[in-house]
Structure formats: C-alpha cells, structure tokens
C-alpha cells in the first residue's frame, strides 16, 4: 500500500538564505521548508508590476506551513486542489531536500490549472518522495487569472518598453532566480536545475525555454501535457479570432468602473472584482486575455519559437497522456471533434488517418490539444540538435480499469511525485511499482540529462525517422513508434498556407 504523505512532525531544522534564517522540519531523511517568500507581496502599488525581492528579516522565520495560495475560484469537482487560504499576497515557495545533500540535482515544479487555479501546495505535489530519491524539490505559487495576466494601455506606458501583461511568467522567472541564488543553502546545485510542469505548467515550460530572461536559470526541461499549438493574443493589435490583450484589459477596467488611464484606480479595484468568476469552465473571454505576446518576454507562440530553433538548447523530455480528455461524456466528443476539424480547416485526410469516424471522435480532441503538440515540440527540438525523449503515459490504476480505458489529464502526477495516497483511488502494489518506475526515469533525467539507467526498459532518444516514444502501460514501459498517421495528418494542417 502507499505510504502516507509525510506530516509536519520530526526534528526542527534551520537554514540561512539571503533574506534570513528559516526553521523547518526533518522527517524521513528529508528537510522541509515551506512558505518561503521569493518576492514581495504583489499588492497595492505592486499589483500588475514585475515581482521585486522580498524584504529581509531578523531572527528565525517559521517555515513549517505553506503560504497562502494565489487568489482563485476552486471548482468543487476537483478534489486535488489545496485547501490553503487564498490571498493576493501569495508569492512563496517550498523546498524538500535530502539530509546531507551536497550539490544535489534540483527539480522545480510548475503547477497547472489553466492559469486560473492551482498551487505549489496541492497534496499531490508534496516533494518528500522525490527528495528521498536524491533531488532537491521546489514548488511555488505564481499569480493567476487577471492578477497574473492583465494588459492595459496605461500599464504599457508605465512599463516604458519593459515586459508587461504576463506577470505570472515574471513570477516564474523570479522563483527560478531565487533558486539560483539560494538553493545551494539546501544542498542543491544551482548549475543542475530541471524545470517540469503539467498542463499550464507544461505550457509554461515551453515558453520559459523561449524567454530571454530565463536563459541560464535551468538546464533541463520536462513538459507534461503542455500543448504548444496555442495561439496567444497580441498585446496591442488584433489577430484573427483574438482581441488584443490591451483591449480586453480596457473592457475589464470599464466593467470595474475605471474608464480612464488611472493606474491608482486600477490597482485599487477590490481583489474579489479582479478575480470575478474565472475558472476552468468560465474563461470570461471578453474581460480576460490569459497569456499574451507582449513582444519583450513572450515574443511568439511556442510552436513558432520551437520551429525557428529559438528555444534553449538543453535536454528535453516531453509527452502527454493516452486519453487526456477521457473524462468527457461520449455525447460531447463528436461535437468537439467536429469543431477541431473545422478549426484545422480539414476533414477527409484526417478522417482517413483515423480509419473511422468513431476513432476520430474518440481520439481527435485529445490529440489536437495535447498529443500532437507534444510530438511536434519533440520533433522541433530534435531538429535543433538537442536530445529529446518523448513519452505517452497510459497507465490506469488497478482500481479504475473497469471504468477507464486510458490515462486522463493529470492522472500521471501522483505517480511522478510518488504520492498515490493523495489520489482518488486505493493504490495496489502494481500501482506502486508504476510510480517507482516513472520516478526512476524522471529523477535519472534530472541527475544526468538522460532518463536511462538501471534495469529499466531502454528509452531511445527521439528521432524523426524512428519516431519512438516510451509508453507507460498497465504492463510496464514499452518503447514503440508514435501513432504517426493521425498525428502527421493533424500536423500537416498547421503548415498549409
């Protein structure tokens, strides 16, 4: 059976970082420090600004509890979310480090949640198990929703040519800068940092690989189900189907009662009003832009950047799950597939590649959103001369095999972190073995830049000709060709004039 997530018991431990001394806990050979501020509270005049360093403190700061999560609307149906209080003052991080670590590899987790929810304190992301494997694990919060992504002509003018709008990405970079300056105090190696993330976090990984200010802050990258084909709005000019981000911000300001370029009034809008009803199912598109191309920090869509070879040159591990949108009821899959075909401007060739309309309806929504983009990023990164490993996670817990035929979105995460006790099923010894296997691959990659080693199934580096991925199945890891025909058919539509 799964071991329980480690509780905050055990001996008190201390560490000194640049801002002051911290008191955490040591349990099971792992030192844990939580709620460490990596930036000042982005409130008041600091709302919608780039993060600035936190104030130093004197004495010993307690670091045994998580800091508040960033403001969000948590859906009642998602039981994986944190139960920590939320606040606009939320820029903190958490560190798990093996006792006696010296120059240990560092893994920095970027949580998902569609950029509108989630946190580094979700129970699934407890870093104890990964730290027991010999890595220093860091999780952190970043601003969400309109707190994290907001453009307005007055803010652009204030920025005076500096980056604006993508404040969540600025937070992510600030967290990585904190890691570079401080992780050695925990026994981590700032010259051996792997970033990894899922969904919005996986998309963030791809964008961070393209951002100039992020260069040198990490050395390897892992993207789970991060997409990559997303078309972002421009900051201040429209593109087909996307309102300019500044225009969206002006619409929100007007709705909130701020009708001119009054920055003080904008920053004084109550936090509840800034939050609004934003969640995964309610994107409030008229008044919320999400990530944008600001021309300074984010200079283009991820797929364009990778195709042009502008991404960081480093080992890259990328993939998606076998049935990402398997949670959708059957009656919705047909309409979603039809919309996807319309968006691609195609039909017959893609249908032929799937072999039947039933197969297309079943697989296209997941493939177009996550599976094909992951393979595209793998192919593009390989073309730039860098080592890549492509994966498909298809393992289904034994307790769910009667009702699920594949691995849904985010179902890989309890296995990656080894926290099966935080999942919604009773784990078996087979589930534990699957978690050990994927954990072995992931931590090997973090240590050396290559996931192979031991007696595990050999994972061939990706090559366009061989088109090989490692598939995590109910029977173990299998190296096999990707599903080329449908994915090639989808990809061909992106290159058509």
ZAMARGU-4260 file (C-alpha; in steps of 0.2 Angstrom, whole numbers, plus 5000, padded with zeros to 4 digits):
<rodrens>
0) 5000/5000/5000 | 5005/5018/4998 | 5015/5027/5011 | 5006/5042/5018 | 5012/5059/5013
5) 5024/5064/5027 | 5016/5075/5040 | 5024/5090/5048 | 5032/5080/5063 | 5050/5077/5067
10) 5065/5087/5072 | 5066/5106/5069 | 5080/5111/5057 | 5087/5128/5052 | 5095/5135/5036
15) 5101/5153/5032 | 5096/5160/5015 | 5100/5178/5008 | 5084/5185/5016 | 5087/5177/5034
20) 5086/5161/5044 | 5072/5148/5042 | 5066/5135/5053 | 5058/5119/5045 | 5056/5101/5049
25) 5066/5085/5046 | 5056/5069/5043 | 5061/5053/5035 | 5078/5059/5029 | 5070/5075/5021
30) 5072/5093/5027 | 5056/5103/5023 | 5054/5122/5022 | 5038/5129/5017 | 5030/5146/5014
35) 5047/5155/5009 | 5043/5172/5001 | 5053/5173/4984 | 5045/5190/4980 | 5037/5205/4989
40) 5018/5204/4991 | 5011/5210/4974 | 4998/5221/4982 | 4994/5239/4982 | 5006/5249/4971
45) 5015/5232/4967 | 4999/5224/4959 | 5002/5222/4940 | 5021/5225/4941 | 5036/5214/4939
50) 5040/5205/4956 | 5053/5213/4967 | 5063/5204/4980 | 5055/5201/4997 | 5061/5211/5012
55) 5074/5203/5023 | 5070/5198/5041 | 5079/5196/5058 | 5078/5182/5069 | 5071/5165/5064
60) 5057/5164/5052 | 5045/5149/5054 | 5044/5139/5038 | 5034/5124/5043 | 5017/5129/5035
65) 5013/5133/5017 | 5010/5151/5012 | 4993/5156/5005 | 4988/5151/4988 | 4985/5164/4975
70) 4968/5170/4973 | 4957/5158/4963 | 4940/5150/4962 | 4942/5132/4966 | 4930/5120/4957
75) 4921/5109/4969 | 4923/5094/4957 | 4942/5095/4958 | 4947/5086/4974 | 4966/5088/4970
80) 4966/5106/4974 | 4974/5113/4990 | 4964/5119/5005 | 4976/5133/5010 | 4968/5150/5012
85) 4970/5162/4996 | 4977/5179/4996 | 4984/5192/4984 | 5000/5190/4994 | 5004/5173/4988
90) 5022/5173/4981 | 5030/5159/4991 | 5039/5143/4988 | 5043/5126/4996 | 5059/5116/4997
95) 5061/5097/5001 | 5080/5092/5002 | 5088/5076/5007 | 5098/5076/5023 | 5116/5078/5019
100) 5113/5084/5001 | 5128/5092/4993 | 5127/5099/4975 | 5111/5088/4973 | 5101/5090/4957
105) 5087/5102/4958 | 5069/5099/4951 | 5057/5115/4951 | 5039/5111/4948 | 5027/5122/4939
110) 5009/5118/4943 | 4995/5118/4931 | 4977/5123/4932 | 4974/5133/4916 | 4982/5148/4923
115) 4967/5151/4934 | 4969/5139/4948 | 4981/5128/4957 | 4996/5130/4968 | 5013/5123/4974
120) 5004/5117/4990 | 4992/5104/4982 | 4994/5087/4992 | 4999/5078/4976 | 5015/5089/4974
125) 5022/5086/4991 | 5041/5084/4987 | 5046/5071/5001 | 5046/5056/4990 | 5056/5064/4976
130) 5068/5071/4988 | 5071/5054/4995 | 5077/5049/4978 | 5091/5062/4980 | 5085/5078/4972
135) 5080/5095/4980 | 5062/5098/4975 | 5055/5115/4974 | 5037/5120/4971 | 5030/5138/4971
140) 5015/5149/4968 | 5013/5162/4954 | 4999/5174/4951 | 4983/5168/4942 | 4969/5174/4932
145) 4969/5193/4930 | 4981/5195/4944 | 4994/5185/4933 | 4989/5191/4915 | 4982/5209/4913
150) 4986/5222/4899 | 4981/5240/4899 | 4987/5255/4889 | 4992/5263/4905 | 5002/5249/4911
155) 5011/5248/4894 | 5015/5266/4895 | 5021/5264/4913 | 5032/5249/4908 | 5041/5260/4896
160) 5047/5246/4884 | 5049/5233/4898 | 5039/5217/4898 | 5021/5219/4904 | 5005/5209/4904
165) 5012/5192/4908 | 5015/5194/4927 | 5013/5176/4930 | 5028/5172/4919 | 5038/5185/4928
170) 5034/5177/4944 | 5040/5160/4937 | 5056/5168/4932 | 5058/5176/4949 | 5056/5159/4958
175) 5070/5152/4947 | 5081/5167/4951 | 5078/5163/4969 | 5083/5145/4966 | 5099/5151/4958
180) 5104/5162/4972 | 5098/5151/4987 | 5096/5133/4983 | 5114/5129/4987 | 5110/5133/5006
185) 5098/5117/5005 | 5111/5106/4997 | 5106/5109/4979 | 5116/5113/4964 | 5111/5129/4955
190) 5120/5123/4940 | 5110/5107/4938 | 5091/5113/4938 | 5077/5104/4929 | 5060/5113/4927
195) 5045/5102/4925 | 5027/5106/4924 | 5010/5099/4918 | 4996/5107/4908 | 4998/5126/4910
200) 5014/5122/4919 | 5020/5112/4904 | 5015/5126/4893 | 5025/5137/4904 | 5040/5126/4902
205) 5039/5128/4884 | 5038/5147/4885 | 5052/5148/4898 | 5063/5139/4886 | 5060/5153/4874
210) 5061/5168/4886 | 5077/5178/4886 | 5077/5182/4904 | 5075/5164/4909 | 5091/5158/4900
215) 5104/5151/4911 | 5091/5148/4926 | 5088/5130/4921 | 5097/5116/4912 | 5085/5103/4908
220) 5066/5103/4905 | 5051/5092/4906 | 5034/5096/4899 | 5018/5085/4903 | 5003/5088/4893
225) 5008/5106/4890 | 5001/5109/4872 | 5011/5120/4862 | 5000/5125/4847 | 4991/5138/4857
230) 4988/5155/4848 | 4991/5169/4860 | 4983/5186/4858 | 4995/5201/4854 | 4997/5215/4867
235) 4990/5229/4857 | 4985/5224/4840 | 4971/5211/4835 | 4974/5195/4826 | 4960/5184/4818
240) 4949/5177/4832 | 4959/5185/4846 | 4955/5203/4853 | 4971/5212/4858 | 4976/5210/4876
245) 4975/5228/4880 | 4958/5230/4873 | 4952/5215/4884 | 4960/5224/4899 | 4951/5241/4894
250) 4935/5231/4894 | 4938/5224/4911 | 4943/5241/4918 | 4927/5249/4911 | 4916/5235/4919
255) 4925/5238/4935 | 4921/5257/4934 | 4938/5263/4929 | 4936/5272/4912 | 4952/5281/4910
260) 4971/5278/4912 | 4970/5280/4931 | 4983/5267/4937 | 4980/5270/4955 | 4961/5267/4952
265) 4965/5251/4943 | 4976/5245/4957 | 4963/5249/4970 | 4950/5238/4962 | 4944/5225/4975
270) 4953/5209/4973 | 4936/5200/4973 | 4931/5210/4957 | 4948/5207/4949 | 4945/5188/4952
275) 4927/5188/4945 | 4920/5171/4941 | 4936/5165/4932 | 4938/5146/4932 | 4942/5132/4920
280) 4924/5132/4914 | 4921/5151/4914 | 4935/5160/4905 | 4926/5177/4904 | 4935/5180/4887
285) 4928/5197/4885 | 4937/5203/4900 | 4952/5191/4902 | 4965/5188/4890 | 4976/5175/4898
290) 4995/5174/4892 | 4999/5186/4878 | 5013/5190/4866 | 5020/5206/4874 | 5035/5207/4862
295) 5048/5208/4876 | 5046/5192/4887 | 5034/5182/4876 | 5039/5185/4858 | 5028/5172/4850
300) 5018/5156/4851 | 5028/5141/4857 | 5026/5131/4841 | 5033/5145/4831 | 5048/5148/4843
305) 5052/5129/4843 | 5051/5128/4824 | 5063/5143/4822 | 5075/5135/4834 | 5074/5149/4846
310) 5072/5138/4862 | 5085/5135/4875 | 5097/5121/4869 | 5096/5108/4883 | 5089/5090/4886
315) 5070/5090/4884 | 5058/5076/4890 | 5040/5079/4883 | 5024/5070/4882 | 5006/5068/4885
320) 4993/5055/4892 | 4984/5042/4882 | 4966/5048/4885 | 4968/5066/4890 | 4950/5071/4888
325) 4943/5054/4893 | 4933/5062/4907 | 4922/5070/4893 | 4905/5061/4891 | 4903/5052/4875
330) 4890/5064/4868 | 4902/5079/4869 | 4916/5070/4859 | 4908/5071/4842 | 4904/5089/4843
335) 4922/5093/4850 | 4930/5083/4836 | 4919/5092/4823 | 4925/5109/4830 | 4943/5103/4830
340) 4941/5098/4811 | 4934/5115/4807 | 4947/5124/4816 | 4960/5114/4806 | 4951/5118/4790
345) 4951/5100/4785 | 4942/5084/4786 | 4944/5069/4774 | 4963/5067/4776 | 4962/5067/4795
350) 4947/5055/4795 | 4956/5043/4783 | 4971/5044/4795 | 4960/5038/4810 | 4951/5025/4800
355) 4934/5028/4806 | 4923/5042/4812 | 4921/5033/4829 | 4940/5033/4831 | 4941/5051/4826
360) 4928/5057/4838 | 4936/5047/4852 | 4954/5052/4850 | 4955/5069/4840 | 4950/5081/4854
365) 4965/5074/4865 | 4977/5073/4850 | 4974/5090/4844 | 4975/5098/4861 | 4990/5088/4869
370) 4997/5073/4860 | 5001/5081/4843 | 5009/5096/4850 | 5020/5086/4862 | 5026/5076/4847
375) 5028/5092/4837 | 5039/5100/4851 | 5049/5084/4851 | 5052/5084/4833 | 5057/5103/4833
380) 5069/5102/4847 | 5077/5086/4839 | 5079/5096/4823 | 5089/5110/4834 | 5102/5096/4838
385) 5096/5093/4856 | 5092/5076/4865 | 5074/5073/4867 | 5064/5059/4875 | 5045/5058/4870
390) 5033/5049/4881 | 5015/5043/4882 | 5008/5040/4899 | 4994/5027/4898 | 4994/5018/4915
395) 4977/5016/4923 | 4977/5012/4942 | 4970/4994/4945 | 4955/5001/4954 | 4950/5011/4939
400) 4952/4998/4925 | 4934/4993/4924 | 4928/5011/4921 | 4943/5019/4912 | 4952/5013/4896
405) 4966/5026/4896 | 4975/5039/4907 | 4966/5055/4908 | 4973/5073/4910 | 4984/5075/4926
410) 4982/5057/4931 | 5001/5054/4929 | 5005/5067/4943 | 5003/5056/4958 | 5014/5043/4950
415) 5028/5056/4946 | 5028/5063/4963 | 5025/5046/4971 | 5010/5052/4981 | 4997/5039/4977
420) 4990/5041/4994 | 4984/5059/4988 | 4975/5051/4973 | 4957/5046/4972 | 4960/5028/4972
425) 4966/5014/4984 | 4984/5010/4977 | 4990/4992/4974 | 5007/4985/4973 | 5006/4986/4954
430) 5002/5005/4956 | 5017/5007/4967 | 5028/4999/4955 | 5022/5010/4941 | 5025/5025/4952
435) 5043/5019/4956 | 5046/5016/4938 | 5041/5034/4932 | 5050/5041/4947 | 5066/5032/4942
440) 5066/5039/4924 | 5062/5057/4930 | 5075/5058/4943 | 5088/5050/4932 | 5084/5063/4919
445) 5086/5077/4932 | 5103/5070/4938 | 5111/5067/4921 | 5100/5073/4907 | 5096/5056/4902
450) 5082/5046/4909 | 5090/5029/4906 | 5099/5018/4918 | 5097/5003/4929 | 5087/4988/4923
455) 5073/4999/4916 | 5067/4997/4898 | 5079/5007/4887 | 5071/5024/4882 | 5078/5028/4865
460) 5081/5047/4862 | 5068/5054/4850 | 5072/5054/4831 | 5061/5060/4817 | 5064/5044/4807
465) 5062/5031/4821 | 5048/5041/4829 | 5050/5031/4845 | 5041/5036/4862 | 5041/5027/4878
470) 5023/5022/4883 | 5019/5018/4901 | 5006/5004/4900 | 4997/4993/4913 | 5011/4980/4909
475) 5026/4992/4911 | 5036/5004/4900 | 5037/4999/4881 | 5047/5008/4868 | 5036/5009/4852
480) 5033/5021/4837 | 5021/5035/4840 | 5004/5035/4831 | 5011/5043/4816 | 4996/5043/4803
485) 4984/5054/4813 | 4997/5065/4821 | 5005/5068/4804 | 4988/5072/4796 | 4985/5085/4810
490) 5002/5092/4809 | 5001/5095/4790 | 4986/5107/4793 | 4996/5119/4803 | 5009/5120/4788
495) 4996/5124/4775 | 4995/5142/4768
</rodrens>
